[in-house]
Amino acid sequence: MSNIDSSTQGSTASAIQSSAHSSSTITPFKFHGIGGEFFGIWIVNMLLTMVTLGIYSAWAKVRTHCYFYSNTELGGDRFEYLATPIQILIGRIIAVVLLIGWAILNAINPIIAIALAVILMFATPFLAVRNMRFDARMTRFRNVRFNFEGSYAGAYLQLLVKPLLAYLIVIAGPMAIAAGSKFLSDELIGVGVVVAVLFFFAAMIFCYAWVSAGIAQYMVNGYRYGTKAFQAELNIREYMKIALKAMALFMGAMVASTLIAFAFGFMGSIVELIKNGFKGSDAMQGGEAMGFMMLIVSYFFMLAVSMVIAAYVKVCTRNYMFNETKLDGELQMRSNMALGSFLALVVTNFLLVIVTFGFGIAWAEVRSAKYMASVTEVEGNLSLVHAHDHNEQSDAAIADEVAGAFDINIGIV
């Protein structure tokens, strides 16, 4: 009898577990924007910004954000952008004054300008936190605003201390190895150079993973949806794998281009062209002209390879970070980006902007937003998530605009 009871209990538990698993729903993001519709907003923004000598840019930014937020849907509800043009304008005026002041100082007294640039570097983590906090608090979904509660100490560690340490390791490490081998013996210089080069590549891969994983984890864990926290445990090894594959792709492309040059007999022409100091085309004869053409082809080939590598890194890091991110243990983020589709988007958007002499930017931005929404999902029952709004307020976008003026862009992916 007890065996029958235990068997029944086991099957019942399995059925409940299976039912719970099957009830887990996948909710995709959707973007409903239309290129032609946004073009009307974009062109008016551009014209009014020029007519008002930049003053309308604050209203343009709010209109643009409102369009993209209100056209982004999750589970039947749309996002909202809450910032007002006055908030943006105040921050933008301060940012422009600082930027103009720095440019004047750079022309009058470069030493003071350099000192201010160093101060700005040390202020970058502070500005980044304020920037993310303002953007989060200006975003609302289902009447609940987002927030960012990452600490300033964590920002300085992840955004300043670790990158500086990584830079020192990558640069000073190989130099120390090479200098040490020369100090020990002149015969060891060759070995020291080889070890230094190997250390350089190994240090680059490790430091990239160390810094990138730290920044991503700090930022994800700092975000809140109302009172509920986002969580992610990111592994450095995963970032190292991505960096190793990207480096292998780059080295493979370089080897392939070199072998092709040798196979077609262009390498000698390229070497001769370099030895002659890249003289004008009228001085090039036969092989040198072929070498020059091969250099141009190689340049565009490596440019295309660099685009592929950048796309690969973005796709892999975004997918990994999203798939490791949860909201208070209730919702699981999902990203399904594919290298081929993302590359197709990047290339076609680039051609669209070039062919339309820049007027296709509106369509390119809508296409990008639509693609990013289509590859992003939330796993879990949205109706069971009960978040409460917070009471934090942000009055002005000063840090947001200063960061933008000085091109301080801290991104996860």
C-alpha positions as CSV (number, residue, x, y, z in Angstrom):
1,M,0.0,0.0,0.0
2,S,2.8,2.4,0.9
3,N,4.5,1.6,-2.5
4,I,1.3,2.5,-4.3
5,D,1.0,5.8,-2.3
6,S,4.5,6.8,-2.9
7,S,4.2,6.0,-6.6
8,T,1.0,8.1,-6.8
9,Q,2.7,11.0,-5.0
10,G,5.7,10.8,-7.3
11,S,3.5,10.9,-10.4
12,T,1.4,13.7,-9.0
13,A,4.5,15.7,-8.2
14,S,5.8,15.1,-11.7
15,A,2.5,16.2,-13.2
16,I,2.5,19.4,-11.2
17,Q,6.1,20.1,-12.2
18,S,5.4,19.4,-15.8
19,S,2.3,21.7,-15.7
20,A,4.3,24.5,-14.1
21,H,6.9,24.2,-16.8
22,S,4.4,24.2,-19.6
23,S,2.7,27.3,-18.1
24,S,5.9,29.3,-18.4
25,T,5.1,31.7,-21.2
26,I,7.3,33.5,-23.7
27,T,6.4,37.1,-24.4
28,P,8.2,38.7,-27.3
29,F,8.9,42.5,-27.6
30,K,7.3,44.2,-30.5
31,F,8.0,47.5,-32.2
32,H,5.2,49.1,-34.2
33,G,7.1,52.1,-35.6
34,I,7.0,52.9,-39.3
35,G,9.9,54.5,-41.2
36,G,7.9,57.0,-43.1
37,E,6.0,58.0,-40.0
38,F,9.2,58.6,-38.0
39,F,10.8,60.4,-40.9
40,G,8.1,63.2,-40.5
41,I,9.2,63.6,-36.9
42,W,12.9,63.4,-37.7
43,I,12.9,66.0,-40.5
44,V,10.8,68.5,-38.5
45,N,13.2,68.0,-35.5
46,M,16.2,68.7,-37.8
47,L,14.7,71.8,-39.3
48,L,13.4,73.3,-36.1
49,T,16.7,72.6,-34.3
50,M,18.6,74.5,-37.1
51,V,16.2,77.4,-37.1
52,T,16.3,77.8,-33.3
53,L,20.1,77.4,-33.3
54,G,19.9,74.2,-31.3
55,I,17.4,75.2,-28.7
56,Y,14.7,72.9,-30.1
57,S,17.0,69.9,-29.8
58,A,15.7,69.3,-26.3
59,W,12.1,69.0,-27.6
60,A,13.5,66.9,-30.5
61,K,15.1,64.4,-28.1
62,V,11.9,64.1,-26.1
63,R,9.8,63.6,-29.2
64,T,12.1,61.0,-30.6
65,H,12.3,59.0,-27.3
66,C,8.5,59.2,-26.9
67,Y,8.0,57.8,-30.4
68,F,10.3,54.8,-29.9
69,Y,9.1,54.1,-26.3
70,S,5.4,54.4,-27.1
71,N,5.9,52.0,-30.1
72,T,7.6,49.4,-28.1
73,E,5.2,46.8,-26.8
74,L,5.5,44.0,-24.3
75,G,2.6,41.8,-23.4
76,G,0.1,44.2,-24.8
77,D,1.4,47.3,-23.0
78,R,3.6,50.1,-24.3
79,F,6.5,51.8,-22.6
80,E,6.5,55.5,-21.7
81,Y,9.2,58.2,-21.7
82,L,8.6,60.8,-18.9
83,A,11.3,63.4,-19.3
84,T,10.2,66.9,-20.2
85,P,12.0,69.2,-22.7
86,I,12.8,71.7,-20.0
87,Q,14.7,69.0,-18.0
88,I,16.7,68.2,-21.1
89,L,17.3,71.8,-22.1
90,I,18.7,72.7,-18.7
91,G,21.2,69.9,-18.8
92,R,22.0,70.6,-22.5
93,I,22.8,74.3,-21.8
94,I,25.2,73.4,-19.0
95,A,26.8,70.7,-21.2
96,V,27.3,73.1,-24.1
97,V,28.7,75.8,-21.8
98,L,31.2,73.3,-20.4
99,L,32.1,72.1,-23.9
100,I,32.7,75.6,-25.3
101,G,34.7,76.5,-22.2
102,W,36.9,73.5,-22.6
103,A,37.4,74.2,-26.3
104,I,38.4,77.9,-25.5
105,L,40.8,76.7,-22.8
106,N,42.3,74.2,-25.2
107,A,43.1,77.0,-27.6
108,I,44.4,79.4,-25.0
109,N,46.1,77.1,-22.5
110,P,46.4,73.5,-23.5
111,I,47.9,72.5,-20.1
112,I,44.7,73.6,-18.2
113,A,42.6,71.9,-20.8
114,I,44.5,68.7,-20.3
115,A,44.1,69.0,-16.5
116,L,40.3,69.5,-17.0
117,A,40.3,66.4,-19.3
118,V,41.9,64.4,-16.5
119,I,39.3,65.7,-14.1
120,L,36.5,64.7,-16.5
121,M,38.0,61.2,-16.7
122,F,37.8,60.9,-12.9
123,A,34.2,62.3,-13.1
124,T,33.2,59.7,-15.7
125,P,31.9,57.1,-13.3
126,F,29.8,59.7,-11.4
127,L,28.4,61.0,-14.6
128,A,27.6,57.5,-15.8
129,V,25.7,56.7,-12.7
130,R,23.7,59.9,-12.8
131,N,23.0,59.3,-16.6
132,M,21.7,55.8,-16.1
133,R,19.7,56.8,-13.1
134,F,18.0,59.7,-15.0
135,D,17.2,57.5,-18.1
136,A,15.8,54.7,-15.9
137,R,13.6,57.0,-13.9
138,M,12.2,58.6,-17.0
139,T,11.1,55.1,-18.3
140,R,7.7,53.7,-17.2
141,F,5.9,50.4,-18.0
142,R,2.5,49.6,-16.6
143,N,2.6,52.7,-14.4
144,V,5.8,51.5,-12.7
145,R,9.0,53.4,-13.3
146,F,12.5,51.9,-13.6
147,N,15.4,53.0,-11.5
148,F,19.2,52.5,-11.2
149,E,20.6,52.0,-7.7
150,G,24.2,51.1,-8.6
151,S,26.7,52.5,-6.0
152,Y,29.2,55.2,-6.9
153,A,31.9,53.0,-5.3
154,G,31.0,50.2,-7.7
155,A,31.0,52.6,-10.6
156,Y,34.5,53.8,-9.8
157,L,35.8,50.3,-9.4
158,Q,34.3,48.9,-12.6
159,L,34.4,52.0,-14.9
160,L,37.8,53.5,-13.8
161,V,40.0,51.4,-11.5
162,K,39.7,48.1,-13.4
163,P,40.1,49.6,-16.9
164,L,43.2,51.6,-15.8
165,L,44.7,48.4,-14.2
166,A,43.9,46.5,-17.4
167,Y,45.6,49.1,-19.5
168,L,48.7,49.0,-17.3
169,I,48.8,45.2,-17.4
170,V,48.5,45.1,-21.2
171,I,51.1,47.8,-21.9
172,A,53.5,47.5,-19.0
173,G,53.5,43.7,-18.8
174,P,55.1,43.0,-22.2
175,M,57.6,45.9,-21.8
176,A,58.7,44.5,-18.4
177,I,59.2,41.0,-19.9
178,A,61.2,42.3,-22.8
179,A,63.3,44.6,-20.6
180,G,63.9,41.8,-18.1
181,S,65.1,39.4,-20.8
182,K,67.6,42.0,-22.0
183,F,68.8,42.7,-18.5
184,L,69.4,39.0,-17.9
185,S,71.2,38.2,-21.1
186,D,71.5,39.6,-24.6
187,E,70.9,36.1,-26.0
188,L,67.5,36.0,-24.3
189,I,66.2,39.1,-26.2
190,G,64.6,37.1,-28.9
191,V,62.9,34.7,-26.4
192,G,61.8,37.7,-24.3
193,V,60.2,39.4,-27.3
194,V,58.2,36.2,-28.2
195,V,57.1,35.8,-24.6
196,A,56.2,39.5,-24.4
197,V,54.0,39.2,-27.6
198,L,52.3,36.1,-26.3
199,F,51.7,37.8,-22.9
200,F,50.3,40.8,-24.7
201,F,47.6,38.8,-26.5
202,A,46.8,36.7,-23.5
203,A,46.5,39.8,-21.3
204,M,44.3,41.6,-23.8
205,I,41.9,38.6,-23.9
206,F,41.8,38.3,-20.1
207,C,41.5,42.0,-19.4
208,Y,38.8,42.5,-22.0
209,A,36.7,39.7,-20.3
210,W,37.6,41.0,-16.8
211,V,36.5,44.5,-17.5
212,S,33.5,43.8,-19.8
213,A,32.0,41.2,-17.4
214,G,32.5,43.5,-14.4
215,I,30.8,46.5,-16.1
216,A,27.9,44.4,-17.5
217,Q,27.2,42.8,-14.1
218,Y,27.4,46.1,-12.2
219,M,25.0,47.7,-14.6
220,V,22.5,44.9,-14.8
221,N,22.4,44.4,-11.0
222,G,22.0,48.1,-10.5
223,Y,18.7,48.4,-12.5
224,R,15.3,48.1,-10.8
225,Y,11.8,47.8,-12.1
226,G,9.9,49.6,-9.4
227,T,11.1,47.9,-6.2
228,K,12.1,44.7,-8.0
229,A,15.8,44.1,-8.8
230,F,17.4,42.7,-12.0
231,Q,20.0,40.0,-11.3
232,A,22.8,38.5,-13.4
233,E,25.8,36.4,-12.6
234,L,28.2,36.8,-15.5
235,N,31.2,34.5,-16.0
236,I,34.5,35.9,-17.2
237,R,35.3,32.7,-19.0
238,E,32.3,33.3,-21.4
239,Y,33.7,36.7,-22.3
240,M,37.2,35.2,-22.8
241,K,35.7,32.6,-25.2
242,I,34.1,35.4,-27.2
243,A,37.4,37.4,-27.3
244,L,39.4,34.3,-28.3
245,K,37.1,33.5,-31.2
246,A,37.1,37.1,-32.3
247,M,40.9,37.2,-32.2
248,A,41.1,33.9,-34.1
249,L,38.8,35.3,-36.8
250,F,41.0,38.4,-37.1
251,M,44.3,36.5,-37.3
252,G,42.8,34.0,-39.7
253,A,41.7,36.9,-42.0
254,M,45.2,38.4,-41.8
255,V,46.8,35.0,-42.7
256,A,44.4,34.5,-45.5
257,S,45.0,37.9,-47.1
258,T,48.8,37.3,-46.8
259,L,48.6,33.9,-48.5
260,I,46.4,35.3,-51.3
261,A,49.0,38.1,-51.8
262,F,51.8,35.5,-52.0
263,A,49.7,33.2,-54.2
264,F,49.1,35.9,-56.8
265,G,52.6,37.3,-56.5
266,F,51.6,40.6,-55.1
267,M,53.6,40.5,-51.9
268,G,56.9,41.5,-53.6
269,S,55.1,44.4,-55.2
270,I,53.7,45.5,-51.8
271,V,57.1,45.3,-50.2
272,E,58.7,47.3,-53.0
273,L,56.0,49.9,-52.8
274,I,56.5,50.3,-49.0
275,K,60.3,50.5,-49.5
276,N,59.8,53.3,-52.1
277,G,57.7,55.3,-49.6
278,F,54.4,55.2,-51.4
279,K,55.4,57.5,-54.3
280,G,52.7,59.1,-56.4
281,S,50.8,57.0,-58.9
282,D,52.7,58.6,-61.9
283,A,55.9,57.1,-60.5
284,M,54.4,53.6,-60.1
285,Q,55.3,51.1,-62.7
286,G,53.8,47.7,-63.3
287,G,54.3,45.7,-60.1
288,E,54.1,48.7,-57.8
289,A,50.7,49.7,-59.2
290,M,49.5,46.2,-58.6
291,G,50.9,46.3,-55.1
292,F,49.1,49.6,-54.5
293,M,45.8,48.1,-55.7
294,M,46.4,45.1,-53.5
295,L,46.9,47.4,-50.5
296,I,43.6,49.1,-51.2
297,V,41.8,45.7,-51.6
298,S,43.4,44.5,-48.4
299,Y,42.3,47.6,-46.5
300,F,38.6,47.2,-47.5
301,F,38.9,43.4,-46.8
302,M,40.1,44.1,-43.3
303,L,37.5,46.8,-42.8
304,A,34.8,44.2,-43.7
305,V,36.5,41.7,-41.4
306,S,36.5,44.2,-38.6
307,M,32.7,44.8,-39.1
308,V,32.1,41.1,-38.9
309,I,34.1,40.8,-35.7
310,A,32.4,43.8,-34.1
311,A,29.0,42.3,-35.0
312,Y,30.0,38.9,-33.7
313,V,31.1,40.3,-30.4
314,K,27.9,42.3,-30.0
315,V,25.7,39.4,-30.9
316,C,27.5,37.0,-28.5
317,T,27.8,39.4,-25.5
318,R,24.1,40.6,-25.8
319,N,22.8,37.0,-26.1
320,Y,24.9,35.8,-23.1
321,M,24.1,38.8,-20.9
322,F,20.3,38.8,-21.6
323,N,20.1,35.0,-21.2
324,E,21.7,35.3,-17.7
325,T,19.4,38.2,-16.6
326,K,16.4,37.7,-14.4
327,L,13.9,40.1,-12.7
328,D,13.6,39.3,-9.1
329,G,13.7,35.6,-9.9
330,E,10.3,35.8,-11.6
331,L,11.1,36.8,-15.2
332,Q,13.9,35.6,-17.4
333,M,15.2,37.8,-20.2
334,R,16.0,36.1,-23.6
335,S,18.0,37.4,-26.6
336,N,18.0,35.4,-29.9
337,M,20.3,37.6,-32.1
338,A,22.0,35.8,-35.0
339,L,25.2,37.0,-36.7
340,G,23.8,36.7,-40.2
341,S,20.7,38.7,-39.7
342,F,22.4,41.4,-37.6
343,L,25.1,41.8,-40.2
344,A,22.5,42.1,-42.9
345,L,20.8,44.8,-40.9
346,V,24.0,46.7,-40.4
347,V,25.0,46.5,-44.0
348,T,21.6,47.4,-45.5
349,N,21.2,50.3,-43.0
350,F,24.6,51.6,-44.0
351,L,23.7,51.4,-47.7
352,L,20.3,53.0,-47.1
353,V,21.9,56.0,-45.4
354,I,24.5,56.4,-48.1
355,V,22.1,56.1,-51.1
356,T,19.7,58.6,-49.6
357,F,22.4,61.1,-48.7
358,G,21.6,60.8,-44.9
359,F,17.8,61.1,-45.2
360,G,17.4,57.3,-44.7
361,I,18.6,57.6,-41.1
362,A,15.0,57.6,-39.9
363,W,14.2,54.4,-41.7
364,A,17.5,52.9,-40.5
365,E,16.7,53.7,-36.8
366,V,13.2,52.2,-37.1
367,R,14.6,49.1,-38.8
368,S,17.1,48.7,-36.0
369,A,14.5,49.1,-33.3
370,K,12.2,46.6,-35.0
371,Y,15.0,44.0,-35.3
372,M,16.1,44.4,-31.7
373,A,12.5,44.0,-30.4
374,S,12.1,40.9,-32.6
375,V,15.0,39.1,-31.1
376,T,14.2,40.0,-27.4
377,E,11.8,38.0,-25.3
378,V,10.7,37.6,-21.7
379,E,10.1,34.2,-20.2
380,G,7.6,34.0,-17.4
381,N,4.1,35.1,-16.6
382,L,4.0,38.9,-16.8
383,S,0.6,39.0,-15.1
384,L,2.0,37.5,-11.9
385,V,4.7,40.3,-11.5
386,H,3.4,42.8,-9.0
387,A,5.9,45.7,-8.8
388,H,5.5,48.9,-6.8
389,D,6.6,52.2,-8.0
390,H,9.4,54.0,-6.2
391,N,9.4,57.6,-4.9
392,E,12.7,58.7,-6.4
393,Q,12.7,61.8,-8.6
394,S,15.1,63.3,-11.1
395,D,14.8,67.0,-11.8
396,A,17.3,67.7,-14.5
397,A,19.3,65.7,-17.1
398,I,22.6,67.6,-16.4
399,A,24.8,64.5,-16.1
400,D,23.0,62.9,-19.1
401,E,23.7,65.8,-21.4
402,V,27.3,66.4,-20.1
403,A,28.1,62.7,-20.8
404,G,26.6,63.1,-24.3
405,A,28.5,66.3,-25.0
406,F,31.9,64.8,-24.1
407,D,31.0,61.5,-25.8
408,I,30.9,59.4,-22.6
409,N,28.9,56.4,-23.7
410,I,28.9,53.6,-21.2
411,G,27.1,50.6,-22.7
412,I,26.6,47.0,-21.7
413,V,26.5,45.7,-25.3
